[in-house]
Amino acid sequence: MPRPGSIAYTTTKHAITGLTKSLSLDGRPFRIACGQIDIGNAETRLAAVMRAGVAQPDGEVRPEPTMAVADVARAVLYMAELPLEANVQFMTLMATNMPFIGRG
């Protein structure tokens, strides 16, 4: 469920998904592994507005939950430490009580 006014973000996100899938196939002969992690509402200065309230698809402004940056770091490290024989193709990491899944 995209946010209002997010056309550029949503378009870019889906373009990166296509790039991830293509590189995952095209990189195999060269032992290149590729994965994508979608991170939602990590508690940073940029996401502070999420706790205060952001526009929802129905036009209302409501607060959204956030998650610790340390949890994001652990997820990135997990993906990076896998051997080339294993790969996380896609991971969505988000605060548990987000109003929508896979937003944007």
LUMGU-598807 format. One record per atom (N, C-alpha, C): atom name; y negated, z negated, x negated; residue number from 1; residue in one letter. Coordinates in nm, 4 decimals. Layout:
# LUMGU-598807
+----+----------+----------+----------+-----+----+
| at |       c2 |       c3 |       c1 |   i | aa |
+----+----------+----------+----------+-----+----+
| CA |        Y |        Z |        X | NUM |  A |
...
+----+----------+----------+----------+-----+----+
END
This chain:
# LUMGU-598807
+----+----------+----------+----------+-----+----+
| at |       c2 |       c3 |       c1 |   i | aa |
+----+----------+----------+----------+-----+----+
|  N |   0.1175 |   0.0000 |  -0.0855 |   1 |  M |
| CA |   0.0000 |   0.0000 |   0.0000 |   1 |  M |
|  C |  -0.1236 |   0.0000 |  -0.0899 |   1 |  M |
|  N |  -0.1920 |   0.1114 |  -0.0998 |   2 |  P |
| CA |  -0.3111 |   0.1165 |  -0.1853 |   2 |  P |
|  C |  -0.4240 |   0.0286 |  -0.1314 |   2 |  P |
|  N |  -0.5095 |  -0.0137 |  -0.2224 |   3 |  R |
| CA |  -0.6310 |  -0.0866 |  -0.1843 |   3 |  R |
|  C |  -0.7356 |   0.0148 |  -0.1411 |   3 |  R |
|  N |  -0.8280 |  -0.0246 |  -0.0575 |   4 |  P |
| CA |  -0.9393 |   0.0655 |  -0.0252 |   4 |  P |
|  C |  -1.0168 |   0.1012 |  -0.1521 |   4 |  P |
|  N |  -1.0583 |   0.2261 |  -0.1632 |   5 |  G |
| CA |  -1.1384 |   0.2697 |  -0.2773 |   5 |  G |
|  C |  -1.0613 |   0.2776 |  -0.4078 |   5 |  G |
|  N |  -0.9305 |   0.3038 |  -0.4010 |   6 |  S |
| CA |  -0.8493 |   0.3030 |  -0.5233 |   6 |  S |
|  C |  -0.7883 |   0.4393 |  -0.5562 |   6 |  S |
|  N |  -0.8505 |   0.5475 |  -0.5135 |   7 |  I |
| CA |  -0.7899 |   0.6797 |  -0.5313 |   7 |  I |
|  C |  -0.7641 |   0.7126 |  -0.6785 |   7 |  I |
|  N |  -0.8588 |   0.6830 |  -0.7653 |   8 |  A |
| CA |  -0.8404 |   0.7148 |  -0.9077 |   8 |  A |
|  C |  -0.7281 |   0.6307 |  -0.9676 |   8 |  A |
|  N |  -0.7251 |   0.5012 |  -0.9371 |   9 |  Y |
| CA |  -0.6200 |   0.4126 |  -0.9883 |   9 |  Y |
|  C |  -0.4829 |   0.4568 |  -0.9386 |   9 |  Y |
|  N |  -0.4715 |   0.4811 |  -0.8086 |  10 |  T |
| CA |  -0.3422 |   0.5181 |  -0.7509 |  10 |  T |
|  C |  -0.2919 |   0.6508 |  -0.8055 |  10 |  T |
|  N |  -0.3801 |   0.7479 |  -0.8185 |  11 |  T |
| CA |  -0.3419 |   0.8785 |  -0.8726 |  11 |  T |
|  C |  -0.2934 |   0.8650 |  -1.0162 |  11 |  T |
|  N |  -0.3648 |   0.7889 |  -1.0960 |  12 |  T |
| CA |  -0.3277 |   0.7691 |  -1.2364 |  12 |  T |
|  C |  -0.1941 |   0.6969 |  -1.2484 |  12 |  T |
|  N |  -0.1738 |   0.5945 |  -1.1663 |  13 |  K |
| CA |  -0.0488 |   0.5185 |  -1.1713 |  13 |  K |
|  C |   0.0709 |   0.6094 |  -1.1446 |  13 |  K |
|  N |   0.0601 |   0.6953 |  -1.0454 |  14 |  H |
| CA |   0.1719 |   0.7837 |  -1.0132 |  14 |  H |
|  C |   0.1893 |   0.8938 |  -1.1184 |  14 |  H |
|  N |   0.0824 |   0.9351 |  -1.1822 |  15 |  A |
| CA |   0.0940 |   1.0313 |  -1.2921 |  15 |  A |
|  C |   0.1688 |   0.9689 |  -1.4097 |  15 |  A |
|  N |   0.1406 |   0.8436 |  -1.4394 |  16 |  I |
| CA |   0.2101 |   0.7748 |  -1.5487 |  16 |  I |
|  C |   0.3582 |   0.7588 |  -1.5159 |  16 |  I |
|  N |   0.3910 |   0.7367 |  -1.3903 |  17 |  T |
| CA |   0.5317 |   0.7277 |  -1.3507 |  17 |  T |
|  C |   0.6036 |   0.8599 |  -1.3793 |  17 |  T |
|  N |   0.5403 |   0.9717 |  -1.3480 |  18 |  G |
| CA |   0.5993 |   1.1027 |  -1.3792 |  18 |  G |
|  C |   0.6149 |   1.1228 |  -1.5287 |  18 |  G |
|  N |   0.5158 |   1.0824 |  -1.6061 |  19 |  L |
| CA |   0.5231 |   1.0925 |  -1.7515 |  19 |  L |
|  C |   0.6372 |   1.0069 |  -1.8064 |  19 |  L |
|  N |   0.6532 |   0.8870 |  -1.7526 |  20 |  T |
| CA |   0.7619 |   0.7980 |  -1.7964 |  20 |  T |
|  C |   0.8977 |   0.8621 |  -1.7715 |  20 |  T |
|  N |   0.9169 |   0.9185 |  -1.6545 |  21 |  K |
| CA |   1.0452 |   0.9821 |  -1.6223 |  21 |  K |
|  C |   1.0714 |   1.1019 |  -1.7131 |  21 |  K |
|  N |   0.9706 |   1.1851 |  -1.7352 |  22 |  S |
| CA |   0.9877 |   1.3033 |  -1.8200 |  22 |  S |
|  C |   1.0166 |   1.2655 |  -1.9646 |  22 |  S |
|  N |   0.9401 |   1.1698 |  -2.0169 |  23 |  L |
| CA |   0.9623 |   1.1278 |  -2.1560 |  23 |  L |
|  C |   1.0988 |   1.0635 |  -2.1728 |  23 |  L |
|  N |   1.1438 |   0.9914 |  -2.0721 |  24 |  S |
| CA |   1.2764 |   0.9293 |  -2.0806 |  24 |  S |
|  C |   1.3860 |   1.0332 |  -2.0983 |  24 |  S |
|  N |   1.3730 |   1.1469 |  -2.0340 |  25 |  L |
| CA |   1.4721 |   1.2543 |  -2.0487 |  25 |  L |
|  C |   1.4477 |   1.3363 |  -2.1761 |  25 |  L |
|  N |   1.3237 |   1.3793 |  -2.1954 |  26 |  D |
| CA |   1.2923 |   1.4656 |  -2.3095 |  26 |  D |
|  C |   1.3039 |   1.3928 |  -2.4438 |  26 |  D |
|  N |   1.2921 |   1.2621 |  -2.4429 |  27 |  G |
| CA |   1.2983 |   1.1861 |  -2.5674 |  27 |  G |
|  C |   1.4385 |   1.1522 |  -2.6141 |  27 |  G |
|  N |   1.5364 |   1.1704 |  -2.5279 |  28 |  R |
| CA |   1.6744 |   1.1330 |  -2.5632 |  28 |  R |
|  C |   1.7252 |   1.1978 |  -2.6918 |  28 |  R |
|  N |   1.7051 |   1.3274 |  -2.7136 |  29 |  P |
| CA |   1.7565 |   1.3874 |  -2.8370 |  29 |  P |
|  C |   1.6923 |   1.3294 |  -2.9635 |  29 |  P |
|  N |   1.5791 |   1.2624 |  -2.9471 |  30 |  F |
| CA |   1.5058 |   1.2080 |  -3.0620 |  30 |  F |
|  C |   1.5143 |   1.0555 |  -3.0686 |  30 |  F |
|  N |   1.6047 |   0.9977 |  -2.9899 |  31 |  R |
| CA |   1.6236 |   0.8522 |  -2.9832 |  31 |  R |
|  C |   1.4939 |   0.7801 |  -2.9446 |  31 |  R |
|  N |   1.4229 |   0.8381 |  -2.8481 |  32 |  I |
| CA |   1.3012 |   0.7769 |  -2.7950 |  32 |  I |
|  C |   1.3335 |   0.7180 |  -2.6588 |  32 |  I |
|  N |   1.3130 |   0.5896 |  -2.6453 |  33 |  A |
| CA |   1.3310 |   0.5219 |  -2.5171 |  33 |  A |
|  C |   1.1927 |   0.4963 |  -2.4577 |  33 |  A |
|  N |   1.1834 |   0.5088 |  -2.3279 |  34 |  C |
| CA |   1.0542 |   0.4921 |  -2.2614 |  34 |  C |
|  C |   1.0742 |   0.4115 |  -2.1342 |  34 |  C |
|  N |   0.9896 |   0.3149 |  -2.1128 |  35 |  G |
| CA |   0.9939 |   0.2358 |  -1.9906 |  35 |  G |
|  C |   0.8521 |   0.2075 |  -1.9428 |  35 |  G |
|  N |   0.8414 |   0.1732 |  -1.8166 |  36 |  Q |
| CA |   0.7107 |   0.1466 |  -1.7559 |  36 |  Q |
|  C |   0.7116 |   0.0073 |  -1.6958 |  36 |  Q |
|  N |   0.6062 |  -0.0680 |  -1.7213 |  37 |  I |
| CA |   0.5909 |  -0.1987 |  -1.6596 |  37 |  I |
|  C |   0.4621 |  -0.1977 |  -1.5780 |  37 |  I |
|  N |   0.4748 |  -0.2284 |  -1.4515 |  38 |  D |
| CA |   0.3595 |  -0.2391 |  -1.3621 |  38 |  D |
|  C |   0.3300 |  -0.3877 |  -1.3453 |  38 |  D |
|  N |   0.2109 |  -0.4270 |  -1.3848 |  39 |  I |
| CA |   0.1723 |  -0.5678 |  -1.3865 |  39 |  I |
|  C |   0.0662 |  -0.5909 |  -1.2806 |  39 |  I |
|  N |   0.0917 |  -0.6838 |  -1.1923 |  40 |  G |
| CA |  -0.0040 |  -0.7118 |  -1.0862 |  40 |  G |
|  C |  -0.0560 |  -0.8540 |  -1.0870 |  40 |  G |
|  N |  -0.1865 |  -0.8676 |  -1.0851 |  41 |  N |
| CA |  -0.2557 |  -0.9955 |  -1.0693 |  41 |  N |
|  C |  -0.2225 |  -1.1007 |  -1.1746 |  41 |  N |
|  N |  -0.2173 |  -1.0574 |  -1.3013 |  42 |  A |
| CA |  -0.2048 |  -1.1546 |  -1.4102 |  42 |  A |
|  C |  -0.3364 |  -1.2309 |  -1.4189 |  42 |  A |
|  N |  -0.3285 |  -1.3588 |  -1.4427 |  43 |  E |
| CA |  -0.4468 |  -1.4449 |  -1.4399 |  43 |  E |
|  C |  -0.5333 |  -1.4260 |  -1.5651 |  43 |  E |
|  N |  -0.6175 |  -1.3245 |  -1.5583 |  44 |  T |
| CA |  -0.7128 |  -1.2947 |  -1.6649 |  44 |  T |
|  C |  -0.8540 |  -1.2996 |  -1.6064 |  44 |  T |
|  N |  -0.9553 |  -1.2854 |  -1.6923 |  45 |  R |
| CA |  -1.0929 |  -1.2818 |  -1.6418 |  45 |  R |
|  C |  -1.1111 |  -1.1652 |  -1.5449 |  45 |  R |
|  N |  -1.0465 |  -1.0532 |  -1.5747 |  46 |  L |
| CA |  -1.0576 |  -0.9354 |  -1.4883 |  46 |  L |
|  C |  -1.0016 |  -0.9624 |  -1.3484 |  46 |  L |
|  N |  -0.8948 |  -1.0414 |  -1.3412 |  47 |  A |
| CA |  -0.8294 |  -1.0675 |  -1.2122 |  47 |  A |
|  C |  -0.8828 |  -1.1923 |  -1.1425 |  47 |  A |
|  N |  -0.9830 |  -1.2568 |  -1.1990 |  48 |  A |
| CA |  -1.0390 |  -1.3766 |  -1.1353 |  48 |  A |
|  C |  -1.0879 |  -1.3466 |  -0.9946 |  48 |  A |
|  N |  -1.1340 |  -1.2246 |  -0.9721 |  49 |  V |
| CA |  -1.1812 |  -1.1847 |  -0.8400 |  49 |  V |
|  C |  -1.0686 |  -1.1891 |  -0.7364 |  49 |  V |
|  N |  -0.9445 |  -1.1741 |  -0.7804 |  50 |  M |
| CA |  -0.8307 |  -1.1760 |  -0.6874 |  50 |  M |
|  C |  -0.8209 |  -1.3110 |  -0.6162 |  50 |  M |
|  N |  -0.8434 |  -1.4177 |  -0.6900 |  51 |  R |
| CA |  -0.8364 |  -1.5517 |  -0.6292 |  51 |  R |
|  C |  -0.9521 |  -1.5743 |  -0.5322 |  51 |  R |
|  N |  -1.0669 |  -1.5123 |  -0.5615 |  52 |  A |
| CA |  -1.1836 |  -1.5277 |  -0.4745 |  52 |  A |
|  C |  -1.1689 |  -1.4453 |  -0.3468 |  52 |  A |
|  N |  -1.1049 |  -1.3309 |  -0.3572 |  53 |  G |
| CA |  -1.0825 |  -1.2456 |  -0.2407 |  53 |  G |
|  C |  -1.1149 |  -1.1010 |  -0.2710 |  53 |  G |
|  N |  -1.0242 |  -1.0125 |  -0.2304 |  54 |  V |
| CA |  -1.0402 |  -0.8686 |  -0.2520 |  54 |  V |
|  C |  -1.0095 |  -0.7943 |  -0.1229 |  54 |  V |
|  N |  -1.0623 |  -0.6724 |  -0.1136 |  55 |  A |
| CA |  -1.0435 |  -0.5913 |   0.0065 |  55 |  A |
|  C |  -0.8959 |  -0.5602 |   0.0281 |  55 |  A |
|  N |  -0.8538 |  -0.5710 |   0.1521 |  56 |  Q |
| CA |  -0.7175 |  -0.5407 |   0.1926 |  56 |  Q |
|  C |  -0.7188 |  -0.4096 |   0.2718 |  56 |  Q |
|  N |  -0.6013 |  -0.3481 |   0.2955 |  57 |  P |
| CA |  -0.5973 |  -0.2209 |   0.3687 |  57 |  P |
|  C |  -0.6637 |  -0.2258 |   0.5067 |  57 |  P |
|  N |  -0.6659 |  -0.3435 |   0.5686 |  58 |  D |
| CA |  -0.7290 |  -0.3539 |   0.7006 |  58 |  D |
|  C |  -0.8800 |  -0.3767 |   0.6912 |  58 |  D |
|  N |  -0.9339 |  -0.3766 |   0.5685 |  59 |  G |
| CA |  -1.0771 |  -0.3935 |   0.5489 |  59 |  G |
|  C |  -1.1209 |  -0.5373 |   0.5294 |  59 |  G |
|  N |  -1.0348 |  -0.6329 |   0.5592 |  60 |  E |
| CA |  -1.0698 |  -0.7736 |   0.5390 |  60 |  E |
|  C |  -1.0624 |  -0.8100 |   0.3913 |  60 |  E |
|  N |  -1.1384 |  -0.9118 |   0.3537 |  61 |  V |
| CA |  -1.1357 |  -0.9639 |   0.2176 |  61 |  V |
|  C |  -1.0585 |  -1.0954 |   0.2205 |  61 |  V |
|  N |  -0.9493 |  -1.1011 |   0.1417 |  62 |  R |
| CA |  -0.8667 |  -1.2215 |   0.1360 |  62 |  R |
|  C |  -0.8268 |  -1.2503 |  -0.0084 |  62 |  R |
|  N |  -0.8083 |  -1.3768 |  -0.0424 |  63 |  P |
| CA |  -0.7617 |  -1.4100 |  -0.1769 |  63 |  P |
|  C |  -0.6163 |  -1.3666 |  -0.1957 |  63 |  P |
|  N |  -0.5816 |  -1.3377 |  -0.3203 |  64 |  E |
| CA |  -0.4438 |  -1.3039 |  -0.3537 |  64 |  E |
|  C |  -0.3962 |  -1.3958 |  -0.4658 |  64 |  E |
|  N |  -0.2666 |  -1.4225 |  -0.4708 |  65 |  P |
| CA |  -0.2129 |  -1.5083 |  -0.5764 |  65 |  P |
|  C |  -0.2172 |  -1.4376 |  -0.7119 |  65 |  P |
|  N |  -0.2140 |  -1.5166 |  -0.8169 |  66 |  T |
| CA |  -0.2082 |  -1.4643 |  -0.9534 |  66 |  T |
|  C |  -0.0885 |  -1.5272 |  -1.0247 |  66 |  T |
|  N |  -0.0587 |  -1.4747 |  -1.1424 |  67 |  M |
| CA |   0.0512 |  -1.5289 |  -1.2232 |  67 |  M |
|  C |   0.0021 |  -1.5486 |  -1.3667 |  67 |  M |
|  N |   0.0727 |  -1.6281 |  -1.4414 |  68 |  A |
| CA |   0.0339 |  -1.6610 |  -1.5781 |  68 |  A |
|  C |   0.0516 |  -1.5408 |  -1.6715 |  68 |  A |
|  N |  -0.0427 |  -1.5234 |  -1.7615 |  69 |  V |
| CA |  -0.0359 |  -1.4163 |  -1.8609 |  69 |  V |
|  C |   0.0857 |  -1.4349 |  -1.9514 |  69 |  V |
|  N |   0.1248 |  -1.5582 |  -1.9767 |  70 |  A |
| CA |   0.2426 |  -1.5840 |  -2.0610 |  70 |  A |
|  C |   0.3681 |  -1.5209 |  -2.0009 |  70 |  A |
|  N |   0.3777 |  -1.5177 |  -1.8697 |  71 |  D |
| CA |   0.4929 |  -1.4540 |  -1.8053 |  71 |  D |
|  C |   0.4927 |  -1.3029 |  -1.8290 |  71 |  D |
|  N |   0.3738 |  -1.2443 |  -1.8285 |  72 |  V |
| CA |   0.3608 |  -1.1012 |  -1.8584 |  72 |  V |
|  C |   0.4041 |  -1.0747 |  -2.0023 |  72 |  V |
|  N |   0.3592 |  -1.1582 |  -2.0946 |  73 |  A |
| CA |   0.3946 |  -1.1414 |  -2.2357 |  73 |  A |
|  C |   0.5458 |  -1.1489 |  -2.2553 |  73 |  A |
|  N |   0.6118 |  -1.2401 |  -2.1864 |  74 |  R |
| CA |   0.7582 |  -1.2511 |  -2.1983 |  74 |  R |
|  C |   0.8274 |  -1.1250 |  -2.1480 |  74 |  R |
|  N |   0.7766 |  -1.0678 |  -2.0401 |  75 |  A |
| CA |   0.8368 |  -0.9457 |  -1.9856 |  75 |  A |
|  C |   0.8199 |  -0.8282 |  -2.0814 |  75 |  A |
|  N |   0.7009 |  -0.8130 |  -2.1376 |  76 |  V |
| CA |   0.6758 |  -0.7050 |  -2.2342 |  76 |  V |
|  C |   0.7646 |  -0.7234 |  -2.3570 |  76 |  V |
|  N |   0.7754 |  -0.8451 |  -2.4056 |  77 |  L |
| CA |   0.8591 |  -0.8732 |  -2.5230 |  77 |  L |
|  C |   1.0060 |  -0.8418 |  -2.4934 |  77 |  L |
|  N |   1.0521 |  -0.8772 |  -2.3743 |  78 |  Y |
| CA |   1.1903 |  -0.8464 |  -2.3369 |  78 |  Y |
|  C |   1.2167 |  -0.6962 |  -2.3467 |  78 |  Y |
|  N |   1.1265 |  -0.6170 |  -2.2891 |  79 |  M |
| CA |   1.1447 |  -0.4720 |  -2.2935 |  79 |  M |
|  C |   1.1404 |  -0.4192 |  -2.4363 |  79 |  M |
|  N |   1.0496 |  -0.4703 |  -2.5155 |  80 |  A |
| CA |   1.0315 |  -0.4221 |  -2.6523 |  80 |  A |
|  C |   1.1485 |  -0.4585 |  -2.7438 |  80 |  A |
|  N |   1.2133 |  -0.5690 |  -2.7171 |  81 |  E |
| CA |   1.3216 |  -0.6144 |  -2.8050 |  81 |  E |
|  C |   1.4580 |  -0.5539 |  -2.7734 |  81 |  E |
|  N |   1.4685 |  -0.4788 |  -2.6657 |  82 |  L |
| CA |   1.5976 |  -0.4176 |  -2.6341 |  82 |  L |
|  C |   1.6355 |  -0.3140 |  -2.7404 |  82 |  L |
|  N |   1.7639 |  -0.3021 |  -2.7704 |  83 |  P |
| CA |   1.8055 |  -0.1967 |  -2.8632 |  83 |  P |
|  C |   1.7917 |  -0.0599 |  -2.7965 |  83 |  P |
|  N |   1.7936 |   0.0459 |  -2.8760 |  84 |  L |
| CA |   1.7786 |   0.1804 |  -2.8204 |  84 |  L |
|  C |   1.8908 |   0.2179 |  -2.7242 |  84 |  L |
|  N |   2.0005 |   0.1460 |  -2.7293 |  85 |  E |
| CA |   2.1133 |   0.1751 |  -2.6389 |  85 |  E |
|  C |   2.0914 |   0.1187 |  -2.4990 |  85 |  E |
|  N |   1.9876 |   0.0392 |  -2.4789 |  86 |  A |
| CA |   1.9571 |  -0.0191 |  -2.3472 |  86 |  A |
|  C |   1.8081 |  -0.0017 |  -2.3189 |  86 |  A |
|  N |   1.7749 |   0.0118 |  -2.1922 |  87 |  N |
| CA |   1.6359 |   0.0371 |  -2.1577 |  87 |  N |
|  C |   1.6040 |  -0.0158 |  -2.0178 |  87 |  N |
|  N |   1.4875 |  -0.0731 |  -2.0031 |  88 |  V |
| CA |   1.4344 |  -0.1046 |  -1.8703 |  88 |  V |
|  C |   1.3479 |   0.0143 |  -1.8328 |  88 |  V |
|  N |   1.3937 |   0.0938 |  -1.7387 |  89 |  Q |
| CA |   1.3195 |   0.2139 |  -1.6995 |  89 |  Q |
|  C |   1.1893 |   0.1779 |  -1.6292 |  89 |  Q |
|  N |   1.1984 |   0.0912 |  -1.5286 |  90 |  F |
| CA |   1.0802 |   0.0476 |  -1.4542 |  90 |  F |
|  C |   1.0898 |  -0.1012 |  -1.4260 |  90 |  F |
|  N |   0.9794 |  -0.1699 |  -1.4428 |  91 |  M |
| CA |   0.9720 |  -0.3112 |  -1.4082 |  91 |  M |
|  C |   0.8396 |  -0.3331 |  -1.3348 |  91 |  M |
|  N |   0.8468 |  -0.4040 |  -1.2235 |  92 |  T |
| CA |   0.7264 |  -0.4461 |  -1.1526 |  92 |  T |
|  C |   0.7191 |  -0.5974 |  -1.1646 |  92 |  T |
|  N |   0.6121 |  -0.6450 |  -1.2243 |  93 |  L |
| CA |   0.5927 |  -0.7881 |  -1.2441 |  93 |  L |
|  C |   0.4686 |  -0.8281 |  -1.1663 |  93 |  L |
|  N |   0.4850 |  -0.9220 |  -1.0737 |  94 |  M |
| CA |   0.3732 |  -0.9576 |  -0.9871 |  94 |  M |
|  C |   0.3857 |  -1.1016 |  -0.9409 |  94 |  M |
|  N |   0.2744 |  -1.1557 |  -0.8943 |  95 |  A |
| CA |   0.2774 |  -1.2897 |  -0.8362 |  95 |  A |
|  C |   0.3717 |  -1.2874 |  -0.7156 |  95 |  A |
|  N |   0.4506 |  -1.3902 |  -0.7008 |  96 |  T |
| CA |   0.5560 |  -1.3937 |  -0.5995 |  96 |  T |
|  C |   0.5058 |  -1.3712 |  -0.4584 |  96 |  T |
|  N |   0.3914 |  -1.4256 |  -0.4241 |  97 |  N |
| CA |   0.3450 |  -1.4187 |  -0.2856 |  97 |  N |
|  C |   0.2415 |  -1.3098 |  -0.2599 |  97 |  N |
|  N |   0.2496 |  -1.2010 |  -0.3363 |  98 |  M |
| CA |   0.1587 |  -1.0888 |  -0.3133 |  98 |  M |
|  C |   0.1779 |  -1.0364 |  -0.1708 |  98 |  M |
|  N |   0.0697 |  -0.9891 |  -0.1070 |  99 |  P |
| CA |   0.0828 |  -0.9412 |   0.0302 |  99 |  P |
|  C |   0.1621 |  -0.8101 |   0.0425 |  99 |  P |
|  N |   0.1660 |  -0.7304 |  -0.0633 | 100 |  F |
| CA |   0.2405 |  -0.6047 |  -0.0605 | 100 |  F |
|  C |   0.3216 |  -0.5920 |  -0.1873 | 100 |  F |
|  N |   0.4295 |  -0.5161 |  -0.1825 | 101 |  I |
| CA |   0.5140 |  -0.4909 |  -0.2979 | 101 |  I |
|  C |   0.4772 |  -0.3560 |  -0.3573 | 101 |  I |
|  N |   0.4628 |  -0.3496 |  -0.4914 | 102 |  G |
| CA |   0.4341 |  -0.2235 |  -0.5570 | 102 |  G |
|  C |   0.3017 |  -0.1632 |  -0.5136 | 102 |  G |
|  N |   0.2032 |  -0.2452 |  -0.5043 | 103 |  R |
| CA |   0.0719 |  -0.2047 |  -0.4519 | 103 |  R |
|  C |   0.0021 |  -0.1052 |  -0.5432 | 103 |  R |
|  N |  -0.0702 |  -0.0122 |  -0.4862 | 104 |  G |
| CA |  -0.1554 |   0.0767 |  -0.5649 | 104 |  G |
|  C |  -0.0960 |   0.2134 |  -0.5865 | 104 |  G |
+----+----------+----------+----------+-----+----+
END
